[in-house]
Amino acid sequence: MTKILITGSSGFVGKSLTEKLKNNRDYYLLTPTHKQLDISSFSELKTYLKAIKPNFIIHAAKVGGRRMDYDGLLTYDENTIMYENILKCKDLELFDYLISFGSGFEYNNKYNIYNVKEGNFRWIPQTFYGKAKQDCYYWSRKNNNIAY
């Protein structure tokens, strides 16, 4: 059975994925809340992953990213720290594969992005959230077994 850890499982994307996958008998889903697992704590994440040994992490946790949300340097820090911790655990081989999600905020949200190809970052993100997502994309390109 494939073990899948879904971060952000109480958010929009995470909840939708959990709902879609929960009846598949090939998957054992792990859907801890933020109170149960704080992925911004490297030691907590490392201990959790050593105990459960997931095959996949689907990273859907995020801070910010809605048009009316606070968007400051703390938004950047919180998102990149979570992602860096997951990548450190990947380097320690505590799981096999990572699936993460980009955002339209990676591109400059002042322009139409409908026909933009992934990885075409000719525009500078206008939000800290967008810059965090863009940096996570670049970090993902340097690692194997990561789908972003």
N, C-alpha and C positions, 0 to 999 in steps of 0.2 A: 504494500500500500504506500502511496506517495504522500509524504507529510508536507503540508503547505502552511507556512506562517503568513498570515495576512495582517500587515500593519495598517492602522487606520481603519479597522473593520467596522467602526461605528460611524464613519463618514460616508459620503455619497457613493464614491467609487468602491470603497472597501465593502460597504454593506451590500451593494449590488453584486459584486463578485461572490461574496459569501452566499448570498441568496441563490445565485446561479449554480454554484459548485457544491452546495451542502448535501444534495441528494445523490451525488455521484459516489458510488461505493469504492471507487479506485483512489479516492482522496480522503486523507484525514486532515481536517482543517483545524488550525490553531488560530484563534481570533481574540487575543488578549486585548483588554482595554488599556488605555494609557496608564491607569492606576495599577494595573497588573504587570505591565512591562513598559518602562520608560526607555525608549531606544535612544534618547539623548544621553543616557548613561552607558558608557562603553562597558564598564564592569558588569552592570546589570544585564545588558544585552548578551554579553559573552557567556555569563553564567547560565542564562535562559537557553541559549542555543546549544551549549554543551549538554544540557539536560534533555532537551527534546530532539535534537539532531534532525532538523527539517531538511528535506530535499530542495525545496523552493522557498524563497521569500518573495512575496508579492508586496512591494512597498507602496502603499497608498496613503500613508500618514503624511500630513503636511500642516504647516502653520501659515495662515494667510491664503492668498490666492483668490479671494473674492473681491469684487470691485469696491465694496464698502469696508473691507477689513483694514485695520491698521497695517501700514507697510513701512517699517523702519528697519534699521540695521539689525535689530533683534530678530525680525522675520528671516533675514538672510542667515544669521547665525544659527537659529534653531533648525532650519531646514538643512543647512549644510552639515551641521554636527550630526544630525540623525543619519544622513547619507554616508558621511565619513565613517561613522561607527559600523554601519552595515558593511562597508567596503573593507574595513579592518578585519571584521569577522570572516569575510569572504577570503581574505588573504591567509587567515588562520585555518581555512578549510572547514569551517563550522557549518557550512551548508553548500549545496552544489550550484544552484542557479538563482539569479536575481532577475525579477521583472519589476521595472519601475516605470513611472509615467511622466511624460513631459507636460508642457502647458503652453498654451498660446501666449502666455506672458513672457516666454523665452524670447519671443520676437517683440518688436516694438508694437505695443497694442494700439498705436495711433494709425497704423497702416493695415490694409486688407491682407490677411494671411491665407486666404483660401487656396491659392495656387503656389504657395511657398513650399519648396522641397525641404524635407527634414535635414537639419544640419546647415542650412543656408542662413547663417547669422550675420547678414550684412547690416542689420539694425541692432542697435544697443537697447537692451531691455530698459524700460522706464520705471521699473519697480524693483525693490530689493527681492521680492518673491521671484520675479522673472529672472533676475541675475542668479539667484540661488539655483533655480531649475536649469538654467543654461550651464552653469558650472558643473552641476551633477551630470548633465549630458556629456560634457567633455571628459569628466572623470570616468564615466562608464565606457567610453570608447577605448580606454587604455586597459580594460579588463576583459578576460574571456568569460563566457557563460553569463553575460548580462544582456538583457533585452530592455532597451529604454525607448 
